[in-house]
Amino acid sequence: MATRHKSALKANRQTIKLSEHNRELRSKLRTGLKVIRAAISSGDTATAKDTLSKTVSLIDKMSAKKIIHDNAAGRYKSRLVKGLAKKTASA
């Protein structure tokens, strides 16, 4: 039987709203990562360099909002910078 307490109903509404917001933010992050990874893998270093600062900023924002873990944020940034450096050096 479903609970009828006002506080439980409100908590459920808040959970649904927060979950949707977090899903949107995670999607935005994944799209940003996909764009820069595609630029790096295609060898388009100019676009990748331009996109890097925006992506790093996005990663930091998601980490600050606890959408992703701080260590995951550091790992993403490290791998992006390392991948871009590798492509730049080989080009």
C-alpha positions as CSV (number, residue, x, y, z in Angstrom):
1,M,0.0,0.0,0.0
2,A,1.3,3.4,-1.0
3,T,2.1,5.9,1.8
4,R,-0.1,8.9,2.1
5,H,2.1,11.1,4.3
6,K,2.5,14.6,2.9
7,S,6.2,14.6,3.6
8,A,6.6,11.3,1.7
9,L,4.7,12.6,-1.3
10,K,6.8,15.8,-1.3
11,A,10.1,13.8,-0.9
12,N,9.0,11.7,-3.9
13,R,8.3,14.8,-6.0
14,Q,11.7,16.2,-5.0
15,T,13.5,13.0,-5.9
16,I,11.9,12.8,-9.3
17,K,12.8,16.4,-10.0
18,L,16.4,16.0,-8.8
19,S,16.9,12.8,-10.7
20,E,15.7,14.4,-14.0
21,H,18.1,17.4,-13.4
22,N,21.0,15.1,-12.7
23,R,20.2,13.0,-15.8
24,E,20.3,16.2,-17.9
25,L,23.6,17.2,-16.5
26,R,25.1,13.8,-17.0
27,S,23.9,13.8,-20.6
28,K,25.5,17.2,-21.2
29,L,28.8,15.9,-19.7
30,R,28.8,12.8,-21.8
31,T,28.0,14.8,-25.0
32,G,30.9,17.1,-24.2
33,L,33.3,14.2,-23.7
34,K,32.1,12.6,-26.9
35,V,32.8,15.7,-28.9
36,I,36.3,16.3,-27.7
37,R,37.2,12.6,-27.9
38,A,36.0,12.5,-31.5
39,A,38.1,15.6,-32.3
40,I,41.2,14.0,-30.7
41,S,40.7,10.7,-32.5
42,S,40.1,12.3,-35.9
43,G,43.4,14.3,-35.5
44,D,41.7,17.7,-35.5
45,T,44.0,19.2,-32.9
46,A,42.9,22.8,-33.5
47,T,39.3,22.0,-32.7
48,A,40.3,19.7,-29.8
49,K,42.4,22.5,-28.2
50,D,39.5,25.0,-28.5
51,T,37.1,22.5,-27.0
52,L,39.5,21.3,-24.2
53,S,39.0,24.3,-21.9
54,K,35.2,24.2,-22.3
55,T,35.2,20.4,-21.5
56,V,37.5,20.7,-18.5
57,S,35.2,23.5,-17.2
58,L,32.2,21.2,-17.7
59,I,33.9,18.3,-15.9
60,D,34.8,20.6,-13.0
61,K,31.2,21.8,-12.7
62,M,29.9,18.3,-12.7
63,S,32.4,17.3,-10.0
64,A,31.4,20.3,-7.9
65,K,27.8,19.3,-8.2
66,K,28.6,15.7,-7.2
67,I,27.3,14.4,-10.5
68,I,30.6,12.6,-10.9
69,H,33.2,11.7,-8.3
70,D,36.3,14.0,-7.9
71,N,38.6,11.2,-8.9
72,A,36.6,10.5,-12.0
73,A,36.8,14.1,-12.9
74,G,40.6,14.1,-12.5
75,R,40.8,10.9,-14.5
76,Y,38.8,12.3,-17.4
77,K,40.8,15.5,-17.5
78,S,44.1,13.7,-17.3
79,R,43.2,11.3,-20.2
80,L,41.9,14.1,-22.4
81,V,45.1,16.2,-21.9
82,K,47.3,13.1,-22.4
83,G,45.5,12.1,-25.5
84,L,45.6,15.6,-27.0
85,A,49.4,15.9,-26.2
86,K,50.0,12.5,-27.9
87,K,48.2,13.6,-31.0
88,T,49.9,17.0,-31.1
89,A,53.3,15.4,-30.7
90,S,52.7,12.9,-33.5
91,A,51.3,15.5,-35.8
